[in-house]
C-alpha cells in the first residue's frame, strides 16, 4: 500500500495532545476586533479541542499523528 500524504495546511493549524486529541485555535480573532467585547476576545485566546463530529475527517487528513 502506498504512503499517505499529510495535508500540510491542516498540520500547520492543529496539534495533537498527549492523550491523542486534536487541539486547534479559535476563529474570529484576526480583524474587526473593536466591536467584539473584552470577555469574548479573552475567550478566543484559548485553544480548544476539535469537535467529535470532525475527528474522523481530521485523522484522515493527518495520517501519521
VOKE-903251 format. One record per atom (N, C-alpha, C, O): chain; atom name; x, y, z. Coordinates in steps of 0.1 Angstrom, whole numbers, plus 5000, padded with zeros to 4 digits. Layout:
! residues N
 kette atom   px   py   pz
     A   CA    X    Y    Z
...
//
This chain:
! residues 65
 kette atom   px   py   pz
     A    N 5008 4988 5000
     A   CA 5000 5000 5000
     A    C 5009 5012 5000
     A    O 5019 5013 5007
     A    N 5005 5023 4992
     A   CA 5014 5034 4991
     A    C 5013 5043 5004
     A    O 5004 5042 5012
     A    N 5023 5051 5005
     A   CA 5023 5061 5017
     A    C 5012 5071 5015
     A    O 5008 5074 5004
     A    N 5007 5076 5026
     A   CA 4997 5086 5026
     A    C 5003 5100 5028
     A    O 5013 5101 5036
     A    N 4998 5110 5021
     A   CA 5004 5123 5023
     A    C 4996 5130 5034
     A    O 4984 5130 5035
     A    N 5004 5138 5042
     A   CA 4998 5146 5052
     A    C 4993 5159 5046
     A    O 5000 5165 5037
     A    N 4981 5164 5050
     A   CA 4976 5176 5045
     A    C 4983 5187 5052
     A    O 4979 5190 5064
     A    N 4992 5194 5046
     A   CA 5001 5204 5053
     A    C 4993 5216 5058
     A    O 4997 5221 5069
     A    N 4983 5220 5051
     A   CA 4975 5231 5056
     A    C 4969 5228 5069
     A    O 4968 5237 5078
     A    N 4964 5216 5071
     A   CA 4958 5212 5084
     A    C 4969 5210 5094
     A    O 4967 5214 5106
     A    N 4980 5204 5091
     A   CA 4991 5202 5100
     A    C 4997 5214 5107
     A    O 5001 5214 5118
     A    N 4996 5225 5099
     A   CA 5001 5238 5104
     A    C 4991 5244 5114
     A    O 4995 5253 5122
     A    N 4979 5241 5113
     A   CA 4968 5247 5121
     A    C 4965 5239 5134
     A    O 4958 5245 5143
     A    N 4968 5227 5135
     A   CA 4964 5219 5146
     A    C 4976 5212 5152
     A    O 4987 5210 5146
     A    N 4974 5207 5165
     A   CA 4985 5199 5171
     A    C 4977 5188 5179
     A    O 4965 5189 5181
     A    N 4985 5178 5183
     A   CA 4979 5167 5190
     A    C 4983 5167 5204
     A    O 4995 5169 5207
     A    N 4974 5165 5213
     A   CA 4977 5165 5228
     A    C 4983 5151 5231
     A    O 4984 5142 5223
     A    N 4988 5150 5244
     A   CA 4993 5137 5248
     A    C 4984 5126 5248
     A    O 4988 5114 5247
     A    N 4971 5129 5250
     A   CA 4961 5118 5250
     A    C 4955 5115 5237
     A    O 4946 5107 5235
     A    N 4960 5122 5226
     A   CA 4956 5119 5212
     A    C 4945 5128 5207
     A    O 4941 5125 5196
     A    N 4940 5137 5215
     A   CA 4930 5146 5210
     A    C 4936 5157 5201
     A    O 4948 5160 5202
     A    N 4929 5163 5192
     A   CA 4934 5173 5183
     A    C 4930 5186 5188
     A    O 4918 5189 5190
     A    N 4940 5195 5190
     A   CA 4939 5208 5195
     A    C 4939 5218 5184
     A    O 4948 5217 5175
     A    N 4931 5229 5184
     A   CA 4930 5239 5174
     A    C 4928 5253 5181
     A    O 4924 5254 5192
     A    N 4932 5263 5173
     A   CA 4929 5277 5178
     A    C 4915 5281 5174
     A    O 4910 5276 5164
     A    N 4910 5290 5181
     A   CA 4896 5295 5178
     A    C 4897 5306 5166
     A    O 4907 5313 5164
     A    N 4886 5307 5159
     A   CA 4884 5316 5148
     A    C 4880 5330 5153
     A    O 4877 5331 5165
     A    N 4879 5339 5144
     A   CA 4874 5353 5147
     A    C 4883 5362 5156
     A    O 4878 5370 5163
     A    N 4896 5360 5155
     A   CA 4905 5368 5163
     A    C 4915 5376 5154
     A    O 4925 5381 5159
     A    N 4912 5377 5141
     A   CA 4921 5383 5132
     A    C 4919 5398 5130
     A    O 4928 5406 5130
     A    N 4907 5402 5127
     A   CA 4904 5415 5124
     A    C 4889 5419 5128
     A    O 4882 5410 5132
     A    N 4886 5432 5127
     A   CA 4873 5437 5132
     A    C 4872 5434 5147
     A    O 4861 5428 5151
     A    N 4882 5437 5155
     A   CA 4882 5434 5169
     A    C 4875 5445 5177
     A    O 4872 5442 5189
     A    N 4873 5456 5172
     A   CA 4868 5468 5180
     A    C 4854 5465 5185
     A    O 4850 5469 5196
     A    N 4846 5458 5177
     A   CA 4832 5456 5181
     A    C 4830 5444 5190
     A    O 4819 5441 5195
     A    N 4841 5436 5191
     A   CA 4840 5424 5200
     A    C 4844 5428 5214
     A    O 4854 5435 5216
     A    N 4836 5424 5224
     A   CA 4839 5428 5238
     A    C 4851 5420 5244
     A    O 4855 5410 5238
     A    N 4856 5426 5254
     A   CA 4869 5420 5261
     A    C 4867 5406 5265
     A    O 4876 5398 5263
     A    N 4855 5403 5270
     A   CA 4853 5389 5275
     A    C 4854 5379 5263
     A    O 4860 5368 5265
     A    N 4848 5383 5252
     A   CA 4848 5375 5240
     A    C 4862 5373 5235
     A    O 4866 5362 5231
     A    N 4870 5384 5235
     A   CA 4884 5383 5230
     A    C 4893 5375 5239
     A    O 4902 5367 5234
     A    N 4891 5375 5252
     A   CA 4898 5367 5261
     A    C 4895 5352 5259
     A    O 4904 5344 5259
     A    N 4882 5349 5256
     A   CA 4878 5336 5253
     A    C 4885 5330 5241
     A    O 4888 5318 5240
     A    N 4886 5339 5231
     A   CA 4892 5335 5218
     A    C 4907 5332 5219
     A    O 4912 5326 5210
     A    N 4914 5337 5229
     A   CA 4928 5334 5231
     A    C 4931 5319 5233
     A    O 4940 5314 5229
     A    N 4922 5313 5241
     A   CA 4924 5299 5245
     A    C 4922 5290 5233
     A    O 4914 5292 5223
     A    N 4930 5279 5232
     A   CA 4928 5269 5222
     A    C 4917 5259 5227
     A    O 4913 5259 5239
     A    N 4912 5251 5218
     A   CA 4901 5242 5221
     A    C 4904 5229 5214
     A    O 4912 5228 5205
     A    N 4896 5219 5218
     A   CA 4897 5206 5212
     A    C 4887 5205 5200
     A    O 4876 5210 5200
     A    N 4891 5198 5189
     A   CA 4883 5196 5177
     A    C 4871 5188 5181
     A    O 4872 5178 5189
     A    N 4859 5192 5176
     A   CA 4847 5185 5180
     A    C 4847 5171 5175
     A    O 4853 5167 5165
     A    N 4840 5162 5182
     A   CA 4839 5148 5179
     A    C 4834 5145 5165
     A    O 4838 5135 5159
     A    N 4825 5153 5160
     A   CA 4820 5150 5147
     A    C 4830 5152 5136
     A    O 4829 5147 5125
     A    N 4841 5160 5139
     A   CA 4851 5163 5129
     A    C 4864 5155 5130
     A    O 4873 5155 5122
     A    N 4865 5147 5141
     A   CA 4878 5140 5144
     A    C 4881 5130 5133
     A    O 4893 5129 5130
     A    N 4871 5122 5129
     A   CA 4874 5112 5119
     A    C 4880 5118 5106
     A    O 4889 5112 5100
     A    N 4875 5129 5101
     A   CA 4880 5136 5089
     A    C 4894 5141 5092
     A    O 4903 5140 5083
     A    N 4896 5147 5104
     A   CA 4909 5152 5107
     A    C 4920 5141 5108
     A    O 4931 5144 5103
     A    N 4916 5130 5113
     A   CA 4926 5119 5114
     A    C 4930 5114 5100
     A    O 4941 5110 5097
     A    N 4920 5115 5090
     A   CA 4923 5111 5077
     A    C 4933 5121 5070
     A    O 4941 5117 5062
     A    N 4931 5134 5073
     A   CA 4940 5145 5068
     A    C 4954 5143 5074
     A    O 4964 5147 5067
     A    N 4955 5138 5086
     A   CA 4968 5137 5093
     A    C 4971 5123 5097
     A    O 4969 5119 5108
     A    N 4975 5115 5087
     A   CA 4976 5100 5089
     A    C 4987 5096 5099
     A    O 4986 5085 5104
     A    N 4997 5104 5101
     A   CA 5009 5100 5109
     A    C 5010 5107 5122
     A    O 5021 5110 5126
     A    N 4999 5111 5128
     A   CA 5000 5118 5141
     A    C 4995 5109 5152
     A    O 4995 5113 5164
//
